[in-house]
Amino acid sequence: MFQVRQEGVIGVRFPYDKTKVDAIKCIEGRRWNKENQEWLIPAAFLDQAVELLGGEWPLVPKEVVEEYEKSRAAGTRLIVGNTFTKIQGHDLPLEDIEEAASFWIEGAEYSKNFRMGSGMGRSISTGREAGFRSRPACFPVWRPSSKTKGMSIRLKTPGSSLLQASPSRRKAHPCEIISRRC
């Protein structure tokens, strides 16, 4: 079921089952190897694959577990997105990372969040995989807004009103919820 394919990559084979395929598609960085008819996953996500596929650790070959342990030791990953930066890894020094990743934005002292004592409005949430996501406040937040003809993008700065009038009585988009948290 599990085999080491190359350094940091594990091959996963199982008889076709739509629920297992959907489960393995949840693993970040996975890809299908058509030639060998197997899924290739980063070794750092072996624990997630075992859990999703309903396997048991005693059934995982020793060389696969060793590859997992090796990648876990050096498994700090930085995933940079447009609005979020995500750091994943085990036993991360979150305080040091927060201090190194923090920076001052000119004019932030005039923002509502700063005056209310919430620092720069940065939200940090620790996840199950001992990672965190942060979004510095006072950056403009792009969010879609429904119009009669498709979607348009509007700019909202935390603590300010929309630069464009918003339609009344509409359900909040997930992006709006994020921008309200800061």
Secondary structure in CASP SS format (residue, H / E / C, confidence):
PFRMAT SS
TARGET T0000
AUTHOR 0000-0000-0000
METHOD secondary structure of the structure
MODEL  1
M C 1.00
F E 1.00
Q E 1.00
V E 1.00
R E 1.00
Q E 1.00
E C 1.00
G C 1.00
V E 1.00
I E 1.00
G E 1.00
V E 1.00
R C 1.00
F C 1.00
P C 1.00
Y C 1.00
D C 1.00
K H 1.00
T H 1.00
K H 1.00
V H 1.00
D H 1.00
A H 1.00
I H 1.00
K C 1.00
C C 1.00
I C 1.00
E C 1.00
G C 1.00
R C 1.00
R E 1.00
W E 1.00
N E 1.00
K C 1.00
E C 1.00
N C 1.00
Q C 1.00
E E 1.00
W E 1.00
L E 1.00
I E 1.00
P E 1.00
A H 1.00
A H 1.00
F H 1.00
L H 1.00
D H 1.00
Q H 1.00
A H 1.00
V H 1.00
E H 1.00
L H 1.00
L H 1.00
G C 1.00
G C 1.00
E C 1.00
W H 1.00
P H 1.00
L H 1.00
V C 1.00
P C 1.00
K H 1.00
E H 1.00
V H 1.00
V H 1.00
E H 1.00
E H 1.00
Y H 1.00
E H 1.00
K H 1.00
S H 1.00
R H 1.00
A H 1.00
A C 1.00
G C 1.00
T C 1.00
R E 1.00
L E 1.00
I E 1.00
V E 1.00
G C 1.00
N C 1.00
T C 1.00
F C 1.00
T E 1.00
K E 1.00
I E 1.00
Q E 1.00
G C 1.00
H C 1.00
D C 1.00
L C 1.00
P C 1.00
L H 1.00
E H 1.00
D H 1.00
I H 1.00
E H 1.00
E H 1.00
A H 1.00
A H 1.00
S C 1.00
F C 1.00
W C 1.00
I C 1.00
E C 1.00
G C 1.00
A H 1.00
E H 1.00
Y H 1.00
S C 1.00
K H 1.00
N H 1.00
F H 1.00
R H 1.00
M C 1.00
G C 1.00
S C 1.00
G C 1.00
M C 1.00
G C 1.00
R C 1.00
S C 1.00
I C 1.00
S E 1.00
T E 1.00
G C 1.00
R C 1.00
E C 1.00
A C 1.00
G C 1.00
F E 1.00
R E 1.00
S E 1.00
R C 1.00
P C 1.00
A C 1.00
C C 1.00
F C 1.00
P C 1.00
V E 1.00
W E 1.00
R E 1.00
P E 1.00
S E 1.00
S E 1.00
K C 1.00
T C 1.00
K C 1.00
G C 1.00
M E 1.00
S E 1.00
I E 1.00
R E 1.00
L E 1.00
K E 1.00
T C 1.00
P C 1.00
G C 1.00
S C 1.00
S C 1.00
L C 1.00
L C 1.00
Q C 1.00
A C 1.00
S C 1.00
P C 1.00
S C 1.00
R C 1.00
R C 1.00
K C 1.00
A C 1.00
H C 1.00
P H 1.00
C H 1.00
E H 1.00
I H 1.00
I H 1.00
S H 1.00
R H 1.00
R C 1.00
C C 1.00
END
